[in-house]
Amino acid sequence: MTYLEKIKLALADAKGRFVGFELVSKSLDSKMNKTKPCACAELDCKLKVKNPFYGLGFSYITRMTVRAGVEYANLATSPEVVGSSPSWATREVDSNGIVTYRHNKDCRKLYLGVAPTTGTKTVFAPDGAEVTDDQLAELKPFFKKSGEPTWLTIGVDSIAKAVINGDTIVDTM
């Protein structure tokens, strides 16, 4: 049984319950801008301030809670989500309403469709230690702006572990 099959089976069994996912560590550079607008008082200032943290090796881990169940299939076809459905993948819904996406150009890349209820990112310094509140305050002005998603696709290969019905599922390969 593949990792995705284990997760899908556990999600089908967990209908209506909350499920926790932890994604593998990624470079924080993907969530930061290389520059930010100048903070001077001139309204038409075109200067940019270079991000001193970009490329230094900061990383983050995402933890999210999602709700398991057939409403995923409905969420993925709701009017506000249809317009933002990924054009890069083919949508597949199994008999339990669990939505997966297969990348159109590389059919080996699989994504799980989830509706997050909560999510956090833990940021780590280049030395591997969790950043302090002061360090995080210095980093935040360079973060890309993002809204609260109602629907996400997460790469199956980026799921470090899933906690479903009290069982922890990890990829054993």
C-alpha positions in Angstrom: 0.0 0.0 0.0 1.4 3.4 -1.0 1.7 6.4 1.3 -1.1 8.1 -0.5 -3.3 5.0 -0.2 -2.7 4.9 3.6 -3.6 8.6 4.0 -6.7 8.3 1.8 -7.9 5.1 3.7 -7.4 6.9 7.1 -9.1 10.1 5.8 -12.1 8.0 4.6 -12.3 6.4 8.1 -12.0 9.8 9.8 -15.0 11.4 8.1 -16.0 14.6 10.0 -13.0 14.5 12.3 -10.0 16.8 12.3 -6.8 15.6 10.9 -3.3 17.0 11.4 -0.6 17.3 8.7 3.0 18.3 9.1 4.8 19.1 5.9 8.5 18.7 5.3 10.9 21.5 6.0 11.2 24.0 3.1 13.4 27.1 2.4 11.8 30.3 3.7 13.0 32.0 0.6 9.8 30.8 -1.2 7.7 32.7 1.3 9.8 35.9 1.2 10.3 38.7 -1.2 13.9 39.6 -2.3 13.1 43.3 -1.6 10.4 45.4 0.1 9.3 49.0 -0.7 11.2 51.8 1.0 9.6 53.0 4.2 10.4 56.6 3.7 7.8 59.3 3.9 7.8 60.1 0.2 4.6 58.7 -1.5 6.2 58.2 -4.9 9.4 56.7 -3.7 10.5 53.9 -6.0 13.4 52.7 -3.9 13.5 49.1 -2.8 15.1 47.8 0.4 17.1 44.5 -0.1 16.0 41.6 2.1 19.1 40.8 4.2 17.7 37.4 5.1 17.1 36.1 1.6 19.3 33.1 0.7 20.8 32.7 4.2 19.2 29.3 4.9 16.1 30.1 7.0 13.5 27.4 6.7 10.0 26.6 7.9 7.7 23.7 8.7 4.0 23.9 8.1 1.5 22.2 10.4 -2.2 22.3 9.5 -5.4 20.9 10.7 -8.0 19.9 8.1 -11.4 18.3 8.4 -11.8 14.9 6.9 -14.8 13.9 4.9 -16.8 14.1 1.7 -17.3 17.8 1.8 -13.9 18.1 0.1 -15.4 17.0 -3.2 -18.1 19.7 -2.7 -15.6 22.4 -1.7 -13.5 21.7 -4.8 -16.5 22.3 -7.0 -18.1 25.2 -5.2 -18.5 28.4 -7.4 -15.7 30.4 -5.6 -13.2 27.5 -5.9 -14.0 26.4 -9.5 -12.5 29.5 -10.9 -9.2 28.8 -9.1 -9.1 25.1 -9.8 -5.6 24.2 -10.9 -5.2 24.0 -14.6 -1.9 22.2 -14.1 -3.5 19.0 -12.8 -6.3 16.5 -13.4 -8.8 16.2 -10.5 -9.7 12.8 -9.2 -12.4 12.1 -6.6 -12.6 8.6 -5.0 -15.8 7.0 -3.7 -15.2 8.5 -0.3 -15.1 12.1 -1.7 -11.4 12.5 -1.2 -9.9 14.7 -3.9 -6.5 14.2 -5.4 -4.8 15.9 -8.3 -2.3 14.3 -10.7 0.1 16.7 -12.4 -0.6 17.0 -16.1 3.1 17.1 -17.2 4.5 14.6 -14.6 1.7 12.1 -13.7 3.9 10.7 -10.9 3.4 14.0 -8.9 0.3 13.7 -6.8 -1.4 16.3 -4.6 -4.1 16.0 -2.0 -6.9 18.5 -1.9 -7.6 19.8 1.7 -9.7 22.5 3.3 -7.5 23.8 6.2 -9.2 25.0 9.4 -6.0 26.1 11.1 -2.3 26.3 10.1 1.0 27.4 11.5 4.5 27.9 10.2 7.4 27.4 12.5 10.5 29.3 11.2 14.0 28.0 11.8 17.3 30.0 11.7 20.1 28.7 9.5 21.6 26.9 12.5 18.4 24.9 12.9 17.1 26.6 16.0 13.6 28.0 16.1 13.7 31.8 15.5 13.0 34.1 18.4 10.1 36.5 18.5 12.6 39.3 17.8 14.1 37.5 14.8 10.6 36.8 13.5 9.7 40.5 13.8 12.7 41.3 11.6 11.7 38.7 9.0 8.0 39.5 8.7 8.3 42.7 6.7 9.8 40.6 3.9 7.1 37.9 3.9 4.8 37.7 0.8 1.2 38.6 1.6 -1.2 35.7 1.5 -4.8 35.3 2.4 -6.5 32.5 4.3 -7.1 29.7 1.8 -10.3 27.8 1.8 -8.8 25.1 -0.4 -5.2 23.9 -0.8 -3.4 21.2 -2.8 -0.5 19.7 -0.9 2.1 17.5 -2.6 1.9 14.0 -1.2 5.7 13.9 -1.2 5.8 17.0 1.0 3.7 15.4 3.8 6.2 14.4 6.5 3.4 12.9 8.7 -0.3 12.8 9.1 -2.1 12.3 12.4 -5.5 10.7 11.7 -7.8 9.2 14.3 -4.9 9.2 16.8 -2.7 7.2 14.4 0.5 8.8 13.0 1.1 7.9 9.4 4.6 8.5 8.0 6.2 7.6 4.7 8.3 4.5 5.4 10.3 4.8 2.2 
